[in-house]
Structures are given as structure tokens and as C-alpha cells.
């Protein structure tokens, strides 16, 4: 992760397969790393985060779909615990 930027965790629950894949591609293209099937983490500037949120808002989410963006501080990230050995992506945490 790049120094001096905001760390963000993005998780989503999207029912439509093609939209879910599109959101995953958007997040990957923005430099985030997949940590679970519907969860990405990464680091970005405030402006990059605002741009990401605007791009995500423009997606045609269904009535029960949602995307959550959480800021994560270094202290909390260092307290991360992984249980199990499964791997989906590479990169942080």
C-alpha cells in the first residue's frame, strides 16, 4: 500500500451476477485487492475514494443490493486476524 493515503475496505452484497462481476472489476481497476469473494481492501487518496464512490453510485443496484465503504486506520489493520488458510487474492492486509 502507498504511504499517506486512506486505507479502505469495500464489501458488497449484489444479487445480479454480471453487476457483481462489474463491481469487482471496477475495484480491481482502481487498485484494490480482493480479500474475500465480495470484499476488497486498498489504499487511495481522498479524491480517489470520492471518485470510486461516484463510480459505484452510478451502478444500477437492485433494491436489496448494497456496497459499503469503510475507512480503516493502520492500528486497526495491524490487529487483523485471519482464521483459516483460504486464499482468494494477493496483496494486503
C-alpha positions in Angstrom: 0.0 0.0 0.0 1.1 3.5 -0.7 2.1 5.7 2.3 0.0 8.8 3.3 -3.3 7.6 1.8 -6.6 6.4 3.2 -7.0 2.6 3.7 -10.5 1.5 2.7 -12.4 -1.8 3.0 -15.2 -2.3 0.4 -17.7 -5.0 0.9 -20.8 -5.6 -1.2 -23.9 -7.8 -1.5 -25.2 -7.7 -5.1 -27.7 -10.3 -6.4 -27.1 -9.8 -10.2 -24.1 -11.9 -11.3 -23.0 -9.5 -14.1 -23.3 -6.4 -11.9 -21.4 -8.1 -9.1 -18.6 -9.0 -11.6 -18.6 -5.5 -12.9 -18.2 -4.0 -9.4 -15.3 -6.4 -8.7 -13.6 -5.3 -11.9 -14.1 -1.6 -11.0 -12.5 -2.2 -7.6 -9.6 -4.2 -9.1 -9.0 -1.5 -11.8 -8.8 1.1 -9.0 -6.0 -0.8 -7.4 -7.9 -2.6 -4.6 -7.1 -6.2 -3.6 -9.7 -8.9 -3.2 -9.6 -10.4 0.3 -12.9 -12.3 0.1 -15.4 -13.0 -2.7 -17.2 -9.8 -2.1 -14.6 -7.8 -0.2 -11.7 -5.6 -1.3 -9.1 -3.6 0.5 -6.7 -1.0 -0.6 -5.2 2.5 -0.2 -6.2 5.6 -2.0 -6.2 9.4 -1.7 -9.4 11.2 -0.6 -10.0 12.2 -4.2 -9.6 8.7 -5.4 -12.1 7.5 -2.8 -14.6 10.1 -3.8 -14.2 9.1 -7.5 -14.6 5.4 -6.6 -17.8 6.2 -4.6 -19.2 8.2 -7.5 -18.5 5.4 -10.0 -20.1 2.9 -7.6 -23.2 5.1 -7.1 -23.7 5.1 -10.9 -24.1 1.3 -11.0 -27.7 0.1 -11.3 -28.0 -1.6 -7.9 -31.1 -3.6 -7.2 -33.4 -2.7 -4.3 -31.7 -5.2 -1.9 -28.1 -4.6 -3.2 -25.6 -2.6 -1.2 -22.0 -1.6 -1.2 -20.3 -0.4 2.0 -17.0 1.5 2.1 -15.2 1.6 5.4 -12.1 3.6 6.3 -9.5 1.5 8.1 -6.8 3.0 10.3 -3.3 1.5 10.5 -3.8 0.5 14.1 -7.0 -1.5 13.3 -5.4 -3.1 10.2 -2.5 -4.3 12.3 -4.9 -6.0 14.7 -6.3 -8.0 11.7 -6.7 -11.8 12.3 -7.1 -14.3 9.6 -8.6 -17.7 10.5 -8.2 -20.5 8.0 -5.8 -20.9 5.1 -8.1 -20.0 2.2 -6.6 -17.5 -0.3 -8.6 -15.5 -2.9 -6.3 -12.7 -3.8 -2.9 -11.4 -3.3 -1.8 -8.2 -1.6 -2.7 -6.7 1.8 -3.8 -7.0 4.5 
